[in-house]
Amino acid sequence: MTEGAVSATEGQRSRGSAAEVLRIFLRLGLTSFGGPVAHLGYFRAEFIARRAWLDEPSYADIVALCQFLPGPASSQVAVSLGILRAGLAGGFAAWLGFSLPSAAALIIFATSLRALGDLGHAPWLHGLKIVAVAVVAQAVWGMARNLCPDRPRASLAVASAILALAVPSAFGQIAAIILGGLIGWRLFAAPGAVPAGRLGFTLDRRLAVAALVLFVALLLGLPLLAATGNHLAALVNAFYRSGALVFGGGHVVLPLLQRAVVPEGWVSNDAFLAGYGAAQAVPGPLFTFAAYLGAAMRPAPHGWLGGLIALAAIYLPSFLLLIGILPFWDDLRRLAAVQAALRGVNAAVVGLLVAALYTPVWTSAIATPADFGLALAAFLALTAWKAPPWLVVLLGALVAALVAW
């Protein structure tokens, strides 16, 4: 039996090592271009289709939970998958592998900004954006077939997409998820239907409660420490609050970070925008932009130390929330009312992915017939030829660069 042919139930029961998780997510961290929606597509291809660590409904439940929590959804899904596979050490390994490549690249960029120049119009970067269209389209199509199998849920997905496009903010996304859950709770009940297996998160519930208490304590206590005039406390507070209070992930956190670092004089607005352009050129989560800001700051700590402090501070809320909620999530998701709500939430999430496929993924990448042709070829390679996403990503960047040359 091949690795991909292992049943989902067996995959859920099996356990791996943190080293295995680190190796897999490090490869994903080096090749996962395209933003958070594309990341979910990469994860689905890797951990459902290829490795069968979990089945589609279980993955959808994890995605729905992480979409609902504040913080970077794709990184939270990565950490959840790591915890599921190898416990708390696996969660840390997943975050480290997925975040380290982009964080290191952005810290290096911050320390050599003038030498590298502007990457915003690089042809190979445009090729990566085009490939992201195919990756996201594949993920949307696969999830829609499983999570919207009937007309009511398909209709809910379309309504959620329209709402997200009409209200292009975190508020629109949260409203779509909440309405999806309410509609699912009222309309999508399936008596006796519960998940076939348990996810099997092994975290201690006492640790979970302690993590939630620490999350709140830091959220309330760090501003008091920052008010004393200590720069390190102010830095940690700025990035911790940005990670704790943002819904919608990725691009939504950018205004918060800009208000946190530019008015204080820590980073100039030009340097902020240059770093944002570079962040589009690296794989992995956009939250690693915090590493660039920490490295580019004028007051100490800066450089590698400042980058790592800012990176840890912006991700710490997500770790604490996941550790606090995941031990209870397996029981909650098995309740009939929660399952009904999740059916609606999952349909709404598909709608959000459809909206994201249009903007920013499609609108930022497809401008010419050649762009559309490359996107079609990438979609064909992923779906009909079953090519690994990392190979399609590299070939897409190479083709775009050769065409421009």
C-alpha positions in Angstrom: 0.0 0.0 0.0 1.4 3.4 -1.0 1.7 6.3 1.4 -1.1 8.2 -0.2 -3.4 5.1 -0.2 -3.5 4.8 3.6 -7.0 5.4 4.8 -7.9 8.6 6.5 -8.8 6.7 9.7 -5.4 5.0 9.8 -3.7 8.3 9.1 -5.5 9.9 12.0 -4.5 7.1 14.4 -0.9 7.1 13.3 1.6 9.4 14.9 4.8 10.8 13.6 7.8 12.7 14.9 8.5 16.4 15.2 11.4 15.8 12.8 9.1 14.4 10.2 6.7 17.4 10.6 9.6 19.8 10.4 10.9 18.2 7.2 7.5 18.3 5.4 6.6 21.9 6.5 10.1 23.2 5.7 9.6 22.0 2.1 6.1 23.7 2.1 7.7 26.8 3.6 10.1 26.9 0.7 7.5 26.4 -2.1 4.1 27.6 -0.8 3.7 30.8 -2.8 0.3 32.6 -3.3 -0.9 33.7 0.1 -3.1 32.0 2.8 -5.8 30.7 0.5 -3.2 29.0 -1.7 -1.5 27.6 1.5 -4.8 25.8 2.3 -4.6 24.2 -1.1 -1.1 23.1 -0.6 -2.0 21.6 2.8 -5.0 19.8 1.3 -2.9 18.2 -1.5 -0.1 17.2 0.9 -2.0 16.0 4.0 -5.2 14.6 2.6 -4.5 13.5 -1.0 -0.9 12.5 -0.6 -0.3 11.5 3.0 -3.9 10.8 4.3 -3.1 12.3 7.8 -6.8 13.2 8.0 -9.9 13.2 5.9 -11.7 16.1 4.1 -14.4 16.7 6.8 -11.8 16.8 9.6 -9.6 19.1 7.6 -12.6 21.4 6.9 -13.4 21.5 10.6 -9.9 22.6 11.4 -9.9 25.2 8.6 -13.3 26.5 9.9 -12.0 26.8 13.4 -8.9 28.7 12.3 -10.9 31.0 10.0 -13.0 32.0 13.0 -10.0 32.6 15.4 -8.0 35.9 15.2 -4.6 35.5 13.7 -3.1 34.0 10.5 -5.4 31.2 9.4 -3.0 29.2 7.2 -0.3 29.3 9.9 -2.9 28.2 12.5 -3.9 25.3 10.3 -0.3 24.3 9.9 0.3 24.4 13.6 -2.9 22.4 14.2 -1.8 19.7 11.7 1.6 19.5 13.4 0.0 19.1 16.8 -2.3 16.5 15.4 0.6 14.5 14.0 3.3 14.9 16.8 1.8 16.8 19.7 3.0 20.2 20.9 6.5 19.6 19.6 5.0 18.8 16.2 3.0 22.1 16.3 6.2 24.1 17.0 8.0 22.1 14.2 5.2 22.9 11.7 5.3 26.6 12.5 9.1 26.7 12.4 9.3 24.9 9.1 6.5 26.8 7.4 7.7 30.3 8.7 11.5 30.1 8.8 12.3 30.4 5.1 10.3 33.6 4.5 11.3 35.0 7.9 15.0 34.5 7.1 14.6 35.9 3.6 12.9 39.0 4.9 15.4 39.6 7.7 18.2 39.3 5.1 16.3 41.7 2.9 15.9 44.2 5.7 19.6 44.2 6.4 20.6 44.7 2.7 17.7 46.7 1.4 19.6 49.1 -0.8 21.6 46.4 -2.5 18.6 44.3 -3.5 16.4 47.1 -4.8 12.7 46.8 -5.7 11.4 43.2 -6.3 7.8 44.3 -6.9 7.9 44.0 -10.7 10.1 40.9 -11.1 8.7 38.6 -13.9 9.3 35.5 -11.9 7.2 37.0 -9.1 4.4 37.5 -11.5 4.7 33.9 -12.5 4.3 32.8 -8.9 1.1 34.9 -8.7 -0.3 33.2 -11.8 0.4 29.7 -10.5 -1.3 30.7 -7.2 -4.5 31.1 -9.3 -4.3 27.5 -10.3 -3.5 26.3 -6.8 -6.4 28.2 -5.3 -8.8 27.1 -8.0 -7.8 23.4 -7.4 -8.4 23.8 -3.7 -11.8 25.5 -4.2 -13.0 22.9 -6.6 -12.0 20.0 -4.4 -13.4 21.5 -1.2 -16.6 22.6 -3.0 -17.3 19.0 -4.2 -17.0 17.7 -0.7 -18.4 20.5 1.4 -21.2 21.8 -0.9 -22.7 18.6 -2.3 -26.3 19.9 -2.4 -28.2 22.9 -3.6 -28.7 24.6 -0.2 -25.0 24.5 0.7 -23.9 25.5 -2.8 -26.3 28.4 -2.5 -24.9 29.4 0.9 -21.4 29.3 -0.5 -22.3 31.6 -3.4 -24.1 34.0 -0.9 -21.0 34.0 1.3 -18.8 34.8 -1.7 -21.1 37.7 -2.7 -21.1 39.0 0.9 -17.3 38.8 1.1 -16.9 40.7 -2.2 -19.5 43.3 -1.2 -17.9 43.9 2.2 -14.2 43.4 1.4 -12.9 43.5 5.0 -12.5 41.3 8.0 -16.0 42.2 9.0 -17.4 40.7 5.8 -15.5 37.5 6.4 -16.6 37.2 10.0 -20.2 38.0 9.1 -20.2 35.3 6.4 -18.9 32.7 8.8 -21.3 33.6 11.6 -24.3 33.7 9.3 -23.2 30.4 7.7 -23.0 28.8 11.2 -26.5 30.1 12.2 -28.0 28.9 8.9 -26.3 25.6 9.2 -27.5 25.2 12.8 -31.1 25.8 11.8 -31.2 24.1 8.4 -28.4 21.5 8.0 -29.1 19.2 10.9 -28.5 15.5 10.2 -29.7 13.3 13.1 -27.2 10.7 14.2 -24.5 12.1 11.9 -21.2 12.5 13.8 -17.6 12.5 12.5 -16.4 9.0 11.8 -13.3 9.3 14.0 -11.7 11.6 16.5 -9.1 14.0 15.5 -7.0 12.9 18.5 -5.4 16.1 19.8 -3.4 15.0 22.8 -2.9 18.3 24.6 -3.6 18.4 28.3 -6.7 20.4 29.2 -5.0 22.0 32.2 -2.4 23.3 29.9 -5.2 24.6 27.6 -6.7 26.6 30.4 -3.3 28.0 31.4 -2.7 29.0 27.8 -6.0 30.9 27.6 -5.3 32.7 30.9 -1.8 33.7 29.7 -3.3 34.9 26.4 -5.6 37.3 28.2 -3.0 38.3 30.8 -0.5 39.3 28.1 -3.2 41.1 26.1 -4.0 43.2 29.2 -0.6 43.4 30.8 1.7 44.2 27.9 0.2 47.7 27.3 0.9 48.5 31.0 4.5 47.5 30.6 4.8 49.5 27.3 3.5 52.6 29.1 6.6 52.6 31.3 8.7 53.7 28.3 10.5 50.4 27.9 11.2 50.0 24.1 11.4 46.2 24.2 8.0 46.0 26.0 6.5 48.4 23.5 7.8 46.4 20.6 6.5 43.1 22.0 3.1 44.8 22.8 2.7 46.2 19.3 3.3 42.9 17.6 1.4 40.8 20.1 -1.7 43.0 19.9 -1.5 42.9 16.1 -1.5 39.1 16.1 -4.2 38.9 18.8 -6.7 41.3 17.4 -6.7 40.8 13.6 -9.3 38.8 11.9 -8.8 37.7 8.3 -5.0 37.2 8.5 -2.4 38.2 6.0 -3.2 41.5 4.3 -5.6 42.6 7.1 -2.7 42.8 9.6 -0.7 45.3 7.4 -2.7 48.4 8.5 -2.3 47.5 12.1 1.4 47.0 11.7 1.8 50.2 9.8 0.0 52.2 12.6 2.1 50.4 15.2 5.6 51.1 13.7 5.5 54.1 11.3 4.1 56.8 13.6 6.5 55.7 16.3 9.4 56.3 14.0 10.6 52.8 14.3 10.3 52.2 10.5 9.9 54.8 7.8 6.9 54.5 5.5 9.1 53.9 2.5 10.9 51.1 4.2 7.6 49.7 5.3 6.3 49.6 1.7 9.6 48.2 0.3 9.3 45.4 2.9 5.7 44.7 1.9 6.8 44.4 -1.7 9.5 41.9 -0.7 7.0 39.9 1.4 5.0 39.2 -1.8 8.1 37.6 -3.3 8.7 35.0 -0.7 6.8 31.8 0.1 5.1 31.0 3.3 2.8 33.2 5.5 2.6 37.0 5.2 2.8 37.3 9.0 6.5 36.8 8.6 6.5 40.4 7.4 6.9 41.1 11.2 10.4 39.7 11.0 11.3 42.3 8.3 9.9 45.1 10.5 11.8 43.9 13.6 15.0 43.7 11.6 14.6 47.1 9.9 13.8 49.1 13.1 16.0 52.0 13.9 16.1 51.6 17.7 17.7 48.4 19.1 16.9 45.6 19.1 17.1 45.3 15.3 18.7 43.0 12.8 18.3 39.3 13.4 17.5 39.7 17.1 14.8 42.3 16.5 13.4 40.2 13.6 13.1 37.1 15.7 11.5 39.0 18.7 8.9 40.6 16.4 8.2 37.2 14.7 7.7 35.4 18.1 5.5 38.2 19.4 3.1 38.3 16.5 2.7 34.5 16.5 2.5 34.0 20.3 -1.3 34.8 20.5 -2.1 32.1 17.8 -0.1 29.5 19.7 -1.8 30.3 23.0 -5.3 30.3 21.4 -4.8 27.0 19.6 -3.3 25.3 22.7 -6.3 26.6 24.6 -9.0 25.5 22.2 -7.8 22.4 20.4 -8.2 20.0 23.4 -11.9 20.8 23.6 -12.5 21.0 19.8 -12.7 17.3 19.3 -15.6 17.0 21.7 -17.3 20.2 20.5 -17.3 19.2 16.8 -19.0 15.9 17.7 -22.1 17.6 19.1 -25.1 17.5 16.7 -25.8 21.2 16.9 -22.1 22.0 16.4 -21.9 19.6 13.4 -25.0 21.3 11.9 -23.4 24.7 12.4 -20.1 23.4 10.9 -21.9 22.3 7.7 -23.0 25.9 7.3 -19.6 27.3 8.3 -17.8 25.0 5.9 -20.0 26.0 3.0 -19.4 29.7 4.0 -15.6 29.0 4.0 -15.9 27.7 0.5 -17.6 30.9 -0.5 -14.8 32.9 1.1 -12.3 30.9 -0.9 -14.2 31.6 -4.1 -14.2 35.3 -3.2 -10.5 35.2 -2.5 -9.9 33.3 -5.8 -11.3 36.4 -7.6 -9.7 39.0 -5.4 -6.8 39.3 -4.6 -5.6 36.1 -6.3 -7.1 36.5 -9.8 -7.1 40.3 -10.0 -3.5 40.6 -9.0 -2.2 38.0 -11.4 -4.3 37.7 -14.6 -3.9 40.7 -16.8 -3.3 39.3 -20.3 -4.3 36.2 -22.4 -0.8 34.8 -21.8 -1.3 35.0 -18.0 -4.6 33.1 -18.4 -2.9 30.5 -20.6 -0.2 29.9 -18.0 -2.8 29.6 -15.3 -4.7 27.1 -17.3 -1.6 25.1 -17.9 -0.7 25.1 -14.2 -4.3 24.0 -13.4 -4.0 21.1 -15.9 -0.7 20.0 -14.4 -2.1 20.0 -10.9 -5.4 18.3 -11.7 -5.0 16.0 -14.8 -1.3 15.3 -14.5 -1.2 15.2 -10.7 2.1 17.2 -10.6 3.3 18.2 -7.2 2.5 21.8 -6.4 6.1 22.7 -5.6 7.2 21.7 -9.1 4.3 23.6 -10.7 5.4 26.7 -8.7 9.0 26.5 -9.8 8.0 25.9 -13.5 5.5 28.8 -13.4 8.2 31.2 -12.1 10.7 29.9 -14.7 8.3 30.2 -17.7 7.3 33.7 -16.7 10.9 34.8 -16.4 11.8 33.2 -19.8 8.8 34.9 -21.5 9.8 38.3 -20.1 13.5 37.7 -21.1 
